[in-house]
Structure formats: structure tokens, C-alpha cells
């Protein structure tokens, strides 16, 4: 597929090599210019790419400001219809810091704790033996979104492997590392606390 620009009548022409004909097809009327490229943290060069009016067929290279990196094409071109090619796919995003495996947390893959991660990277969080996620799940996916990890408020807490024995005329219910002692109607605790923490 070949494309050329016809200056005299402000139309661009498409030549299709797959068609068994020598005819040309006049497509959309050319606008003549594209608007300036103006995206957060993005620089387009040469400088004309960020000016008020950019002529069609102008090619521009793209770069991101310090602290961010380019996600998407590294260049674009002003099309005859006045629209930048694939510019909607371009973003300047931040990496997320390496995750810290403390408080019984474990992350996979191992890269999650050894280096900053790219935008939209996913790391799986689990807990070491004797602990469980405070939300009750066995694992949780954390996603890097423009420099910040989702799910950072979830912690690992002690997990009760066995339920402590219930007192006479009472019961014990454990949840998220804490066991609550309650008495049957007409009875009350004679001593000690009604809360037992997992060892």
C-alpha cells in the first residue's frame, strides 16, 4: 500500500498494489496540519512537533522526562487527516519500587523484590508459614500502576493452626490470628482475658 500527497487539490491518494488495476483511489481530504503534541511528561522533537501547527508527513521522535519511561511507540507521524499516528498509545509512566518482603510477606516472581518494576507489572503476594493474609485470601495480586502498587494496605498476620481448647460451658472462635472466648448463657469468665492471640 503506497500513499502520496497531492498538493494541488488538497487530497491524498492511495495506491493498492494488490488490485489488478492502475486506477488510484482518492481518500479523505487532507487537513494540512496536525495540532501540537502535548502529553504529560513527554517531549517531541524536533521542536516543530510541539508548535501550534505541524505540517502533514512530519515525523516526530518522542522521549519522556526524567523519572518516567516511554510506554508505546517512540515516534509518530502527522497523517493527512490531521491526526498523529498511534499517539493514543503513548504514555510516560513511572516504575514501581521493589517490594519489601517483611512481616511474613513473600512475593513472586523474585524480580518483584530485587528491582523496580514496569508499569502494569503484576506480583503475587503470599505469607510465610504460620501467617495468613489479613483479608482471608491465600494469595493476592499486586499491580504496578504509574509508580504505585495496588493492595499495599494488606498485611500478613499470625495464623492459628489449631483452635485453643474451649473452656467448660463456653466456646472459642478464631479469625485472622485472634481467638475469642465466649461463655454459654448464664456463665461468665472467672479469670483471664476473653481474647487469645496465636503464638
HELIX and SHEET records of a PDB file:
HELIX    1   1 UNK A   47  UNK A   50  5                                   4    
HELIX    2   2 UNK A   87  UNK A   89  5                                   3    
HELIX    3   3 UNK A  110  UNK A  113  5                                   4    
SHEET    1   A 3 UNK A   2  UNK A   6  0                                        
SHEET    2   A 3 UNK A  11  UNK A  15 -1                                        
SHEET    3   A 3 UNK A  25  UNK A  29 -1                                        
SHEET    1   B 2 UNK A  33  UNK A  35  0                                        
SHEET    2   B 2 UNK A  53  UNK A  55 -1                                        
SHEET    1   C 3 UNK A  42  UNK A  45  0                                        
SHEET    2   C 3 UNK A  59  UNK A  64 -1                                        
SHEET    3   C 3 UNK A  75  UNK A  77 -1                                        
SHEET    1   D 2 UNK A  69  UNK A  71  0                                        
SHEET    2   D 2 UNK A  91  UNK A  93 -1                                        
SHEET    1   E 4 UNK A 105  UNK A 108  0                                        
SHEET    2   E 4 UNK A 122  UNK A 127 -1                                        
SHEET    3   E 4 UNK A 140  UNK A 145 -1                                        
SHEET    4   E 4 UNK A 148  UNK A 149 -1                                        
SHEET    1   F 2 UNK A 131  UNK A 133  0                                        
SHEET    2   F 2 UNK A 156  UNK A 158 -1                                        
SHEET    1   G 3 UNK A 170  UNK A 175  0                                        
SHEET    2   G 3 UNK A 178  UNK A 183 -1                                        
SHEET    3   G 3 UNK A 195  UNK A 197 -1                                        
END                                                                             
